[in-house]
């Protein structure tokens, strides 16, 4: 009898618990649906407000030639995308077509890679041996005018479009150098920009090789392999990989370069977005892996995007140490979404993370060994390197005082230490920060 009573009591308890759980779940679902409903109502309210503003502008704005529906709605979408971040953009059909045409690789322009900072187009890095570089444009310079018209408030692609044009044509730009607060007006002749991806592959000393990667393009991994083959024939024992003022390029090229120095299966980079589609992991594959030679990577504020992926991957995987200055911090993924009328959205949909899950975007990669070098000194150093070895003394004031590459020097010294004392010397590099 007592067992029966006990069983009935337990049954009632279970029934009450089940009812309570069901009520809780129902309440949660109701709250969720209510929230969704209120969100929809808010969206409808805001769309109604937008429509009212649109009609008021069309009815009352003084210049009737500016109030066509296409102009107003395209303008609203430009503003909406521009308010999100400097890299998201609405492209009208003409701008979208220009973007597709630009993928051909060669174009007429000045040879400077720019991004938006503080609302103004800012030079990330000038490409070497281009009109912009020869004119003395430096990383960090603000482009405030193009052909006498302000760049303030313009989308990045609009500024790029104004600066590009047929080779041989003139363009005038005004730049502001924030560090010195100086203004410069430059008249430049556009040229066809075709920058090599690999340059200056050479053996320095004591089996230490040097390779400079200028950009990450379709040929970069193959060109790097050719350079490494040549250095290995000369007895390569350690490598300096120079990514300074490399503005980036193709993700696939960054992966192909990184995997040459990593074990198969090592993580290189991951992207994280709001949906599963935007989540991606890139791991080292390939057949050739250089795992024995110590590596120093040179970076600075002009190292961006694909350069930061390579630097971050090899640093996190303890395959290289970084020498120089903090990188630019461009690590977001833009997806291009075509629309029915021939226009398109360029929308930031994910961000890049290094193997240790460090966010690259707006953070950059910190070097292990900090060695400052002013952009002006880097420019002088490049000019100095272009002079023939037996050339007479330079009359140009910029070249009169020779510049020493302190960043390269520190990298070579550190590699000598690693070669002499083995891997035990490498963790001590972090203590060399001034």
Residue pairs with C-beta under 8 A, 6 or more apart in sequence:
50 76
54 69
54 72
54 73
54 76
57 67
57 72
58 67
58 69
58 72
61 67
74 90
74 92
74 343
77 90
78 89
78 90
78 155
80 90
81 88
81 89
81 90
81 345
81 346
81 347
82 88
82 89
82 90
82 155
84 347
84 348
85 332
85 348
86 115
86 116
86 117
86 156
87 115
87 116
87 156
87 332
87 334
87 346
87 348
88 334
88 345
88 346
88 347
88 348
89 155
89 156
89 157
89 345
89 346
90 343
90 344
90 345
90 346
91 99
91 157
91 343
91 344
91 345
91 346
92 343
93 341
93 342
93 343
95 157
95 158
95 161
96 338
96 342
96 343
96 344
97 342
98 157
98 161
99 157
99 336
99 344
99 346
105 194
105 217
106 192
106 193
106 194
107 164
107 192
107 193
108 164
108 165
108 166
108 167
108 168
108 169
108 190
108 191
108 192
108 193
109 163
109 164
109 165
109 190
109 191
109 193
110 130
110 131
110 132
110 137
110 163
110 164
110 171
110 173
110 188
110 190
110 191
110 193
111 126
111 127
111 129
111 130
111 131
111 132
111 133
111 191
111 193
111 195
112 123
112 125
112 126
112 127
112 130
112 132
112 133
112 137
112 163
113 123
113 124
113 125
113 126
113 127
113 247
113 248
113 304
114 121
114 122
114 123
114 124
114 143
114 156
114 159
114 160
115 121
115 122
115 124
115 156
115 304
115 328
115 330
116 122
116 156
117 142
118 142
119 152
119 153
120 142
120 143
120 144
120 151
120 152
120 176
121 142
121 143
121 151
121 154
121 156
121 159
122 140
122 141
122 142
122 143
123 132
123 137
123 138
123 139
123 140
123 141
123 142
123 143
123 175
124 139
124 247
124 302
124 304
124 328
124 330
125 139
125 245
125 246
125 247
125 302
125 303
125 304
125 328
126 132
126 133
126 137
126 138
126 139
126 245
127 133
127 193
127 195
127 214
127 215
127 247
128 195
128 199
128 214
128 245
128 382
129 195
130 191
130 193
130 195
131 188
131 189
131 190
131 191
132 188
133 379
133 382
135 186
135 188
136 184
136 379
137 175
137 186
138 177
138 375
138 376
138 378
138 379
139 245
139 300
139 301
139 302
139 375
140 177
140 178
140 179
140 301
140 375
141 175
141 176
141 177
142 175
142 176
142 177
142 178
143 151
143 159
143 163
143 173
143 174
143 175
144 150
144 151
144 152
144 174
144 175
144 176
144 183
145 151
145 172
145 173
145 174
146 159
146 162
146 163
146 171
146 172
146 173
147 162
147 171
147 172
147 173
148 172
149 162
151 159
151 162
162 171
163 171
163 173
164 190
165 171
165 190
166 190
167 190
167 191
167 192
168 189
168 190
168 191
169 189
169 190
170 187
170 188
170 189
170 190
171 187
171 188
171 190
172 185
172 186
172 187
172 188
173 185
173 186
173 188
174 183
174 184
174 185
174 186
175 183
175 184
175 186
176 182
176 183
177 183
177 184
195 214
195 215
196 214
196 223
197 213
197 214
197 215
197 216
197 217
197 219
197 220
197 223
197 224
197 249
197 253
198 211
198 212
198 213
198 214
198 220
198 223
198 224
198 226
198 227
199 212
199 214
200 210
200 211
200 212
200 242
201 209
201 210
201 211
201 212
201 227
201 230
201 231
202 209
202 210
203 209
203 210
203 231
203 234
203 235
203 236
204 210
204 240
204 412
205 412
206 237
206 416
206 419
207 235
207 236
207 237
207 238
207 419
208 237
208 238
208 239
208 240
208 412
208 415
208 416
208 419
209 228
209 231
209 234
209 236
209 238
209 239
209 240
210 239
210 240
210 242
210 408
211 224
211 227
211 228
211 231
211 239
211 240
211 241
211 242
212 242
213 220
213 224
213 241
213 242
213 243
213 246
213 257
213 307
214 246
215 246
215 247
215 248
215 249
216 246
216 248
216 249
216 250
216 253
216 254
216 257
216 305
216 306
216 307
217 249
217 250
217 253
218 250
218 253
220 249
220 250
220 253
220 256
220 257
221 253
221 256
221 257
221 260
224 257
224 260
225 260
225 288
228 236
228 239
228 260
228 290
231 239
236 293
237 293
237 419
238 293
238 294
238 295
238 296
238 415
238 418
238 419
239 290
239 293
239 294
239 295
239 296
240 295
240 296
240 297
240 298
240 408
240 411
240 412
240 415
241 295
241 296
241 297
241 298
241 310
241 320
242 297
242 298
242 408
243 297
243 298
243 299
243 303
243 307
243 310
243 311
244 298
244 299
244 300
244 302
244 303
244 324
244 378
244 407
245 300
245 302
245 303
245 378
246 302
246 303
246 304
246 306
246 307
247 302
247 304
247 305
247 307
247 328
248 254
248 304
248 305
248 306
248 307
248 308
248 330
249 305
249 306
250 306
251 269
251 282
251 306
251 309
253 306
254 268
254 269
254 306
254 307
254 309
254 310
255 268
255 269
255 282
255 309
256 286
257 310
258 268
258 269
258 284
258 309
258 310
258 313
258 314
259 266
259 268
259 284
259 285
259 286
259 289
260 286
260 288
260 289
260 290
261 289
261 290
261 291
261 295
261 314
261 319
261 320
262 268
262 284
262 289
262 291
262 313
262 314
262 317
262 319
263 284
263 289
263 291
264 284
264 285
264 286
264 289
265 283
265 284
266 283
266 284
266 313
266 317
266 355
267 281
267 282
267 283
267 284
267 313
267 317
267 355
268 282
268 283
268 284
268 309
268 313
268 355
269 281
269 282
269 309
269 312
269 313
269 352
269 353
269 354
269 355
270 279
270 280
270 281
270 282
270 352
270 353
270 355
270 357
271 278
271 279
271 280
271 333
271 350
271 351
271 352
271 353
272 278
272 279
272 350
272 351
272 353
273 279
273 333
273 349
273 350
273 351
274 349
278 333
278 335
278 349
278 350
279 350
280 350
291 319
294 320
294 415
294 418
294 419
294 423
294 426
295 314
295 319
295 320
295 321
296 320
296 321
296 322
296 323
296 411
296 412
296 414
296 415
297 310
297 311
297 314
297 315
297 320
297 321
297 322
297 323
298 322
298 323
298 324
298 407
298 408
298 411
299 307
299 308
299 311
299 322
299 323
299 324
299 325
299 326
299 327
299 365
299 367
300 324
300 325
300 327
300 373
300 378
300 407
301 325
301 326
301 327
301 328
301 375
302 328
302 375
303 311
303 324
303 327
303 328
303 365
304 327
304 328
304 329
304 330
305 328
305 330
305 331
307 327
308 327
308 328
308 329
308 330
308 331
308 352
308 360
308 364
308 365
309 331
309 352
309 354
309 360
311 320
311 322
311 327
311 365
312 354
312 355
312 358
312 360
312 365
313 354
313 355
314 320
315 321
315 322
315 354
315 365
315 368
316 354
316 355
316 356
316 358
317 355
318 426
321 368
321 369
321 414
321 426
321 429
322 365
322 366
322 367
322 368
322 369
323 367
323 368
323 369
323 371
323 407
323 410
323 411
323 414
324 367
324 369
324 370
324 371
324 373
324 407
325 367
325 370
325 371
325 372
325 373
326 364
326 365
326 366
326 367
327 364
327 365
328 364
329 360
329 361
329 362
329 363
329 364
330 360
330 361
331 351
331 352
331 353
331 359
331 360
331 361
331 362
331 363
332 348
332 350
332 351
332 352
332 361
333 348
333 349
333 350
333 351
333 352
334 346
334 347
334 348
334 349
335 346
335 347
335 349
336 344
336 345
336 346
337 344
337 345
337 346
337 347
338 344
339 345
351 359
351 360
351 361
352 359
352 360
352 361
353 359
353 360
354 360
354 365
358 365
368 429
368 430
368 432
368 433
369 410
369 411
369 414
369 429
369 430
369 432
369 433
370 433
370 434
371 406
371 407
371 410
373 405
373 406
373 407
377 403
379 398
380 398
380 399
380 403
381 403
381 405
383 396
383 398
383 399
384 399
384 402
384 403
387 394
387 399
393 400
394 400
410 432
414 425
414 429
414 432
417 425
418 425
418 426
